[in-house]
Amino acid sequence: MPRKLDTSRLEKFAPKPRRDATETHREPEEVKAPAKASVPPSEQPWPSREAPQEGQFTIRAPLDEIARFKKMCQQDRFKYTYAAMLSILMDRFEEDEGSSR
């Protein structure tokens, strides 16, 4: 005859009680940004442990323009990421805008 299943060991996996919503809610003016303390470089966190500062967006364009952009990224012996090529194009645009003023 099989033994009875011991479920008492599973109690540590039980969900923790949630805080009441009124306890955790704060008005926007009460929320303050954490103060940045000057920490010596030897005690700063590893850069790989910090969240990346990246974003994402979508551009709607005709397929031939998208293909042209992708071809630009793959030109010559260089293989640029879309972000790198966007940066190059924006820098060039800003240079042209500065010289035309």
Secondary structure as UniProt FT lines:
FT   HELIX           8..13
FT   HELIX           21..24
FT   HELIX           28..30
FT   HELIX           41..43
FT   HELIX           47..49
FT   HELIX           63..73
FT   TURN            76..77
FT   HELIX           82..100
//
